[in-house]
């Protein structure tokens, strides 16, 4: 049911399948973005209301506690990623050469540093 509603809404707008959607059409991309945000919020609300069931209450509380505890880790990871990418960017500009996969853009270097941190 959760998967069928956005597909049905796209079909109402005249897009019967994803192959016919022009990937460069900004309105469709914006629509897809807002549908994904909508379903994220709906999923969180469903989890929130499932706390009322005794069998699921502990598990749902544990999920929210893990998400809350991840804030500190993600903050530290963001600082490390940002500082490392700034260092790579300054080293690249001082030597005048490009990195292996990146270009001269700070955003490309940020994504490269993030992929290095992932392993």
C-alpha positions as a Python dict, from the first residue, in 0.01 Angstrom:
ca = {
    (1, 'X'): (0, 0, 0),
    (2, 'X'): (278, 247, 87),
    (3, 'X'): (451, 184, -247),
    (4, 'X'): (136, 199, -459),
    (5, 'X'): (19, 547, -354),
    (6, 'X'): (316, 749, -494),
    (7, 'X'): (315, 539, -813),
    (8, 'X'): (-57, 602, -851),
    (9, 'X'): (-4, 974, -796),
    (10, 'X'): (264, 985, -1065),
    (11, 'X'): (30, 796, -1298),
    (12, 'X'): (-241, 1057, -1237),
    (13, 'X'): (8, 1327, -1337),
    (14, 'X'): (70, 1147, -1668),
    (15, 'X'): (385, 954, -1580),
    (16, 'X'): (301, 586, -1606),
    (17, 'X'): (649, 451, -1536),
    (18, 'X'): (992, 585, -1446),
    (19, 'X'): (1138, 508, -1791),
    (20, 'X'): (920, 774, -1952),
    (21, 'X'): (1010, 1044, -1704),
    (22, 'X'): (1265, 1292, -1832),
    (23, 'X'): (1543, 1293, -1573),
    (24, 'X'): (1623, 1659, -1638),
    (25, 'X'): (1272, 1781, -1573),
    (26, 'X'): (1300, 1982, -1252),
    (27, 'X'): (933, 1962, -1161),
    (28, 'X'): (939, 1582, -1162),
    (29, 'X'): (1260, 1575, -960),
    (30, 'X'): (1109, 1817, -708),
    (31, 'X'): (796, 1604, -691),
    (32, 'X'): (1001, 1290, -626),
    (33, 'X'): (1198, 1470, -354),
    (34, 'X'): (882, 1581, -172),
    (35, 'X'): (728, 1232, -205),
    (36, 'X'): (1039, 1081, -45),
    (37, 'X'): (1028, 1335, 239),
    (38, 'X'): (655, 1270, 284),
    (39, 'X'): (707, 895, 318),
    (40, 'X'): (994, 948, 560),
    (41, 'X'): (767, 1156, 784),
    (42, 'X'): (480, 906, 750),
    (43, 'X'): (714, 621, 845),
    (44, 'X'): (835, 807, 1153),
    (45, 'X'): (474, 881, 1254),
    (46, 'X'): (379, 513, 1214),
    (47, 'X'): (674, 416, 1437),
    (48, 'X'): (572, 682, 1687),
    (49, 'X'): (215, 552, 1708),
    (50, 'X'): (333, 188, 1729),
    (51, 'X'): (481, 271, 2069),
    (52, 'X'): (128, 225, 2202),
    (53, 'X'): (143, -150, 2139),
    (54, 'X'): (307, -331, 2426),
    (55, 'X'): (489, -582, 2203),
    (56, 'X'): (652, -311, 1989),
    (57, 'X'): (697, -38, 2249),
    (58, 'X'): (1042, -142, 2370),
    (59, 'X'): (1179, -193, 2018),
    (60, 'X'): (1049, 141, 1891),
    (61, 'X'): (1190, 319, 2196),
    (62, 'X'): (1526, 150, 2133),
    (63, 'X'): (1527, 268, 1768),
    (64, 'X'): (1462, 628, 1871),
    (65, 'X'): (1730, 606, 2142),
    (66, 'X'): (1988, 478, 1893),
    (67, 'X'): (1900, 761, 1651),
    (68, 'X'): (1938, 1013, 1934),
    (69, 'X'): (2274, 869, 2039),
    (70, 'X'): (2402, 887, 1680),
    (71, 'X'): (2391, 1269, 1682),
    (72, 'X'): (2724, 1302, 1862),
    (73, 'X'): (2894, 1046, 1638),
    (74, 'X'): (2763, 1210, 1320),
    (75, 'X'): (2876, 1552, 1444),
    (76, 'X'): (3228, 1422, 1503),
    (77, 'X'): (3229, 1245, 1166),
    (78, 'X'): (3114, 1564, 989),
    (79, 'X'): (3393, 1766, 1153),
    (80, 'X'): (3655, 1507, 1056),
    (81, 'X'): (3522, 1487, 698),
    (82, 'X'): (3508, 1864, 657),
    (83, 'X'): (3856, 1923, 801),
    (84, 'X'): (4009, 1644, 594),
    (85, 'X'): (3849, 1769, 274),
    (86, 'X'): (3966, 2125, 347),
    (87, 'X'): (4317, 1988, 396),
    (88, 'X'): (4302, 1791, 67),
    (89, 'X'): (4166, 2096, -114),
    (90, 'X'): (4447, 2321, 14),
    (91, 'X'): (4711, 2059, -69),
    (92, 'X'): (4568, 2015, -419),
    (93, 'X'): (4565, 2388, -490),
    (94, 'X'): (4918, 2439, -357),
    (95, 'X'): (5061, 2160, -575),
    (96, 'X'): (4857, 2254, -884),
    (97, 'X'): (4757, 1894, -960),
    (98, 'X'): (4424, 1709, -950),
    (99, 'X'): (4346, 1423, -715),
    (100, 'X'): (4296, 1078, -868),
    (101, 'X'): (3914, 1084, -897),
    (102, 'X'): (3836, 1444, -817),
    (103, 'X'): (3862, 1776, -990),
    (104, 'X'): (3919, 2124, -863),
    (105, 'X'): (3578, 2163, -700),
    (106, 'X'): (3558, 2165, -318),
    (107, 'X'): (3233, 1966, -338),
    (108, 'X'): (3403, 1690, -540),
    (109, 'X'): (3683, 1678, -285),
    (110, 'X'): (3428, 1663, -2),
    (111, 'X'): (3259, 1362, -166),
    (112, 'X'): (3597, 1201, -231),
    (113, 'X'): (3693, 1244, 135),
    (114, 'X'): (3358, 1101, 247),
    (115, 'X'): (3409, 795, 25),
    (116, 'X'): (3760, 751, 169),
    (117, 'X'): (3616, 759, 522),
    (118, 'X'): (3362, 494, 426),
    (119, 'X'): (3640, 263, 320),
}
